[in-house]
């Protein structure tokens, strides 16, 4: 019988998992697939170890097992019979079961038919029972030979016997000693299954016993035997052929490895191999080698979803899941496979324009929201609109996939990807693998996945395609190779570089089995999680036997600080100072990209534009920036460099302020400040269907609560104090020392005695007293000056009251508060009410005299304590000189 296909099996098990889930549980398709994959691994383990289903049924559940383990065991008893019944009905077998039958047939064939030619079994380390029977049969044949890799024949009988597992206790749930971490455990277990004593093994005539073999054996001994290290001679505690290297991060580690490989190639006919289970490190090293034109084969391959076709497919799925957010659309448009032909340059020109147009806080979801943003742009680009309409038409079918059957979603994704790339997504080694997997998936039974829900689509897609690996065609450098642990077992090289020696990488820690409790696994004599550690130890022990070895690790990787591998720590513990660190290699790696001349410290920028360039108009809000950070003002107003927001930017104070001001302006002009209409406007604006759900959920309640407070406070002041709202959101311009200063008043009220109240709305907190005293909050005073100078239409009178109305939470945790900057005088520098306007005008005149009409340099971060924004910090290269100004200035 044929074996069931991997994906068909996954779907079958996912359906059974979903059918037999606990009544109160809710499983997403992605979670069902993950559990199904783990269940498939468990079934393979049971079949490899020839554990019959009746053995699982007959286990008496220990009352001490946690409830979730008992629930999982109960599910397993229901799932396994249905799984086997389904395979029988389809006349199929599980892959491990089929392999067992094939191996049993091979064993019978070898027993019944004597073959005259030699039969050789090489390089087998698995301790599967069916494999062990075949190996025993070969070993007993007159012309049979079994060659086992790395059996330690020099290990003492005492230590060899200590590798046996403890027997089970009377209850059947005995605890096994932690001996599976030893590199010889699985080989001893294999020999026991074969019925072969270690003394029956011989060393190959071509193999030579070396002193380093005894040292390697000591390194990986059981913990209780390490006490004997103290009495070992120096020769038994050294590895003269090995060096080690500890890099700061994985990027430096990859560069050092590449330098070592490049140096080794200078020696004729010598082969070099990098062995690492860290796929990211392998990709980094391959990339570094390309700087010398060295193309290297990575036999372990690259996950399909990390190749260009895979990333594009994942980007399309992410666009559906995010409801076509701007960042998701740009990820598709910028992908190297999108319109990769002769139209690529024109395509990228439009993509760059789209990127600039979408740098703001989103307001709405879907392709139509992007269209509205482009249409509402201040400088509308018709060519961009025409191009975008074609792109939107191309992507539009993906918008209609929500709640569709998964088969339909895959079909739509295939069609859109083909149109977007002109079929390039299916070409090449990775494209062909994606096409193969796509066909296998689409031909499978996807009913278990139900209808595609946008929120979980990415996770489901990753679960389906996560097992696919692309192995590019060979053709790299003949003397350099990159191997995974499995591929390295039957390979040799003159120099072996063992890299990624961090805990969790080498050895990789197996994930716990979610189906069988550890006690039940011990009862069934299944491998523990430590078995993989022992196999990893055997891989490293074998590699240490090479002619020359370099061991490397990094203190940090992309995830943060790392912990050295237990294997590396044992090597260093035994060898101590005898293990040489390759410090020169790190120096060479660091020098690889180091400039020939030392780069001096950057100086604090002091731009000095000419008089004509300085003559720019100002707004009342510019003075705070001009005084605190003149360089930022110079970049913004004189160089004309606008601040680029992030794509899909989070709602900033500026965004919230603009939204609030827009609502309040309409409330004044259209509703005559009717209290009930203000809150309604906030609710209507933010509750629109096109509004981004995140904005509705997070900001609607806050903004609405703040606006209700504004309405209530306005009503109270009208009733109790006789105030009248005079103007709102009204522009004005006034001359200060011959320079036009423009401003926009948030709101001006008139008191019962005819005085003006200048009000500034804040969605955050108002300026601090220290900021006001120092003259870095001039907006209110300058607006008051405009009002008194009749520069604001419809306003006249004396501006004698100034207020900040904050819509943020106050000390009582309610929304809304009023701060009066002139109500108290805690310090002599505090401007009194009657001096507030004069103080603001004097500060503005001084700033204009210094920087606009004078020749004062536009110093970067002149008063950093009041420079509240860092929009131009990168342009001024702040991190390169900040804190070093005194050193540089003293040196000059």
Order of alpha helices (4+ residues) and beta strands (2+ residues): beta-alpha-alpha-alpha-alpha-beta-alpha-beta-alpha-beta-alpha-alpha-alpha-beta-alpha-beta-alpha-beta-beta-alpha-alpha-alpha-alpha-alpha-alpha-alpha-alpha-beta-beta-beta-alpha-alpha-beta-beta-alpha-beta-alpha-beta-alpha-beta-alpha-alpha-alpha-alpha-alpha-alpha-beta-beta-beta-alpha-alpha-beta-beta-alpha-beta-alpha-alpha
